[in-house]
Amino acid sequence: MSVQDTIKEQVTGNKIVLYMKGSPDFPQCGFSARAVQVLRACGVDEFFTVDVLQDADIRQGIKDYASWPTVPQLYVNGEFVGGSDIVTEMYQSGELQKLLK
């Protein structure tokens, strides 16, 4: 299975997927920590995460998959939502909460 196939399977096989640096309990960058914080503030306790620091192919592959140059990346219902800044803005406007319901 190619890296792109693996990513597609992860994104489509889980309702909420966060590609991040580290884990939700131990994020390895401030942007990843912020994305986790926003999801939890929306009442999301369980979501699928992928630590891109554990696999260089996934780390590059996810950037190619979404044509988005940075991590973290949030996917909901198989669709790319955005990175940390977009997710934060959507949370502040109430749009993210609606998407996650």
Backbone as CSV, one residue per row, in Angstrom:
resi,resn,N_x,N_y,N_z,CA_x,CA_y,CA_z,C_x,C_y,C_z
1,MET,0.849,-1.181,0.000,0.000,0.000,0.000,0.891,1.240,0.000
2,SER,0.547,2.196,-0.846,1.339,3.429,-0.913,1.010,4.332,0.274
3,VAL,1.862,5.314,0.495,1.637,6.286,1.566,0.318,7.016,1.332
4,GLN,0.045,7.394,0.099,-1.200,8.098,-0.206,-2.419,7.216,0.069
5,ASP,-2.304,5.915,-0.224,-3.398,4.983,0.077,-3.614,4.870,1.581
6,THR,-2.520,4.816,2.335,-2.608,4.738,3.799,-3.300,5.976,4.356
7,ILE,-2.888,7.139,3.873,-3.487,8.395,4.337,-4.970,8.438,3.982
8,LYS,-5.309,8.058,2.759,-6.711,8.063,2.341,-7.538,7.140,3.229
9,GLU,-6.995,5.987,3.562,-7.687,5.037,4.429,-7.900,5.622,5.831
10,GLN,-6.880,6.295,6.353,-6.984,6.919,7.677,-8.039,8.022,7.678
11,VAL,-7.993,8.860,6.657,-8.878,10.029,6.578,-10.333,9.610,6.367
12,THR,-10.553,8.611,5.538,-11.926,8.202,5.233,-12.463,7.178,6.229
13,GLY,-11.585,6.515,6.958,-12.013,5.483,7.892,-12.305,5.980,9.302
14,ASN,-12.080,7.268,9.538,-12.288,7.855,10.860,-13.020,9.185,10.704
15,LYS,-13.946,9.471,11.606,-14.727,10.711,11.498,-13.852,11.952,11.646
16,ILE,-12.993,11.955,12.670,-12.129,13.111,12.937,-10.693,12.621,12.987
17,VAL,-9.842,13.200,12.140,-8.433,12.793,12.070,-7.562,14.039,12.190
18,LEU,-6.587,13.959,13.081,-5.630,15.057,13.244,-4.227,14.536,13.009
19,TYR,-3.589,15.031,11.971,-2.167,14.761,11.736,-1.420,15.831,12.506
20,MET,-0.548,15.395,13.395,0.087,16.337,14.317,1.501,15.890,14.646
21,LYS,2.214,16.755,15.320,3.533,16.414,15.849,3.339,16.018,17.305
22,GLY,3.627,14.744,17.612,3.430,14.234,18.955,2.070,13.571,19.096
23,SER,1.585,13.542,20.326,0.289,12.921,20.623,-0.587,13.941,21.342
24,PRO,-1.884,13.674,21.449,-2.750,14.626,22.145,-2.296,14.905,23.585
25,ASP,-1.787,13.898,24.262,-1.325,14.101,25.631,0.061,14.746,25.711
26,PHE,0.874,14.558,24.670,2.224,15.116,24.640,2.534,15.712,23.265
27,PRO,1.858,16.819,22.912,2.139,17.449,21.616,3.578,17.959,21.568
28,GLN,4.168,17.893,20.387,5.569,18.279,20.215,5.743,19.645,19.551
29,CYS,4.654,20.369,19.356,4.758,21.752,18.882,3.521,22.513,19.333
30,GLY,3.652,23.802,19.418,2.562,24.650,19.892,1.335,24.606,19.000
31,PHE,1.538,24.501,17.698,0.409,24.466,16.774,-0.401,23.185,16.955
32,SER,0.294,22.064,17.140,-0.404,20.795,17.388,-1.139,20.853,18.723
33,ALA,-0.512,21.431,19.734,-1.155,21.568,21.040,-2.422,22.410,20.922
34,ARG,-2.357,23.467,20.151,-3.520,24.346,19.963,-4.660,23.608,19.270
35,ALA,-4.348,22.821,18.249,-5.380,22.065,17.531,-6.083,21.084,18.468
36,VAL,-5.320,20.397,19.300,-5.896,19.462,20.272,-6.768,20.227,21.266
37,GLN,-6.276,21.359,21.739,-7.018,22.185,22.697,-8.362,22.632,22.113
38,VAL,-8.357,23.024,20.864,-9.589,23.476,20.208,-10.571,22.312,20.070
39,LEU,-10.090,21.144,19.648,-10.981,19.985,19.529,-11.610,19.646,20.877
40,ARG,-10.814,19.653,21.914,-11.333,19.339,23.257,-12.321,20.403,23.723
41,ALA,-12.064,21.663,23.382,-12.979,22.742,23.740,-14.329,22.589,23.032
42,CYS,-14.323,21.899,21.898,-15.558,21.621,21.159,-16.281,20.390,21.705
43,GLY,-15.711,19.771,22.731,-16.326,18.593,23.319,-15.925,17.286,22.664
44,VAL,-14.910,17.327,21.818,-14.431,16.121,21.149,-13.380,15.463,22.037
45,ASP,-13.721,14.301,22.573,-12.788,13.587,23.443,-12.012,12.517,22.697
46,GLU,-12.639,11.953,21.673,-11.989,10.884,20.928,-11.848,11.277,19.467
47,PHE,-10.622,11.198,18.997,-10.344,11.442,17.590,-9.084,10.676,17.231
48,PHE,-8.967,10.335,15.960,-7.831,9.565,15.463,-6.677,10.530,15.209
49,THR,-5.510,10.197,15.730,-4.341,11.054,15.494,-3.220,10.257,14.850
50,VAL,-2.412,10.961,14.093,-1.223,10.386,13.484,-0.057,11.305,13.834
51,ASP,0.945,10.747,14.496,2.153,11.495,14.842,3.091,11.464,13.641
52,VAL,3.188,12.585,12.940,4.005,12.632,11.726,5.503,12.533,12.021
53,LEU,5.886,12.738,13.271,7.308,12.616,13.633,7.768,11.160,13.653
54,GLN,6.809,10.231,13.672,7.137,8.805,13.719,7.387,8.209,12.339
55,ASP,7.001,8.928,11.268,7.111,8.369,9.915,7.345,9.502,8.918
56,ALA,8.555,9.563,8.396,8.921,10.635,7.455,8.072,10.583,6.182
57,ASP,7.703,9.376,5.756,6.874,9.256,4.546,5.492,9.847,4.762
58,ILE,4.904,9.582,5.921,3.600,10.166,6.255,3.736,11.675,6.412
59,ARG,4.813,12.107,7.037,5.022,13.551,7.266,5.034,14.318,5.950
60,GLN,5.704,13.787,4.947,5.700,14.442,3.637,4.420,14.123,2.876
61,GLY,3.956,12.896,3.008,2.776,12.454,2.259,1.526,13.242,2.588
62,ILE,1.353,13.615,3.855,0.149,14.362,4.233,0.190,15.770,3.651
63,LYS,1.368,16.327,3.521,1.498,17.651,2.905,1.106,17.580,1.424
64,ASP,1.494,16.497,0.766,1.140,16.296,-0.639,-0.353,15.993,-0.787
65,TYR,-0.887,15.199,0.124,-2.285,14.752,0.055,-3.245,15.943,0.014
66,ALA,-3.007,16.911,0.876,-3.911,18.067,0.969,-3.389,19.295,0.223
67,SER,-2.208,19.180,-0.348,-1.550,20.350,-0.935,-1.498,21.475,0.099
68,TRP,-1.137,21.085,1.320,-1.041,22.021,2.449,0.341,21.818,3.062
69,PRO,1.154,22.867,3.191,2.561,22.696,3.526,2.900,22.441,4.990
70,THR,1.916,22.544,5.887,2.251,22.461,7.306,1.410,21.427,8.048
71,VAL,1.882,21.094,9.228,1.188,20.205,10.151,1.012,21.011,11.425
72,PRO,-0.113,20.941,12.110,-1.153,19.929,12.036,-2.133,20.151,10.882
73,GLN,-2.850,19.065,10.568,-3.915,19.108,9.587,-5.107,18.353,10.157
74,LEU,-6.279,18.979,10.091,-7.499,18.370,10.597,-8.396,17.944,9.443
75,TYR,-8.921,16.730,9.557,-9.880,16.184,8.593,-11.136,15.789,9.347
76,VAL,-12.286,16.139,8.792,-13.572,15.747,9.375,-14.413,15.136,8.265
77,ASN,-14.906,13.934,8.523,-15.718,13.205,7.534,-15.017,13.113,6.177
78,GLY,-13.714,12.861,6.208,-12.947,12.658,4.987,-12.516,13.919,4.277
79,GLU,-12.898,15.078,4.792,-12.584,16.353,4.138,-11.535,17.126,4.933
80,PHE,-10.592,17.717,4.205,-9.579,18.567,4.828,-10.238,19.839,5.348
81,VAL,-10.021,20.149,6.621,-10.585,21.355,7.231,-9.556,22.473,7.229
82,GLY,-8.338,22.182,7.703,-7.302,23.202,7.721,-6.262,22.926,8.782
83,GLY,-5.379,23.881,8.929,-4.323,23.805,9.923,-4.741,24.515,11.197
84,SER,-3.797,24.748,12.059,-4.050,25.303,13.385,-4.758,26.651,13.335
85,ASP,-4.302,27.556,12.502,-4.900,28.894,12.438,-6.343,28.844,11.949
86,ILE,-6.591,28.063,10.903,-7.942,27.952,10.348,-8.878,27.304,11.360
87,VAL,-8.410,26.236,11.996,-9.215,25.536,12.997,-9.557,26.484,14.151
88,THR,-8.593,27.273,14.585,-8.828,28.236,15.668,-9.848,29.291,15.250
89,GLU,-9.713,29.820,14.038,-10.664,30.818,13.543,-12.065,30.229,13.439
90,MET,-12.159,28.990,12.947,-13.461,28.336,12.829,-14.080,28.114,14.210
91,TYR,-13.261,27.783,15.183,-13.749,27.598,16.548,-14.299,28.918,17.100
92,GLN,-13.544,29.984,16.901,-13.946,31.287,17.435,-15.245,31.784,16.807
93,SER,-15.503,31.408,15.561,-16.728,31.837,14.881,-17.902,30.890,15.137
94,GLY,-17.623,29.726,15.731,-18.673,28.747,15.975,-18.857,27.752,14.843
95,GLU,-18.157,27.969,13.752,-18.291,27.110,12.577,-17.766,25.689,12.828
96,LEU,-16.677,25.579,13.570,-16.088,24.260,13.836,-17.031,23.404,14.672
97,GLN,-17.658,24.003,15.662,-18.584,23.251,16.513,-19.707,22.646,15.684
98,LYS,-20.229,23.402,14.729,-21.297,22.902,13.851,-20.794,21.746,12.986
99,LEU,-19.588,21.879,12.475,-19.002,20.841,11.628,-18.781,19.539,12.384
100,LEU,-18.420,19.646,13.640,-18.083,18.461,14.435,-19.296,17.726,14.997
101,LYS,-20.475,18.324,14.925,-21.690,17.676,15.473,-22.189,16.576,14.581
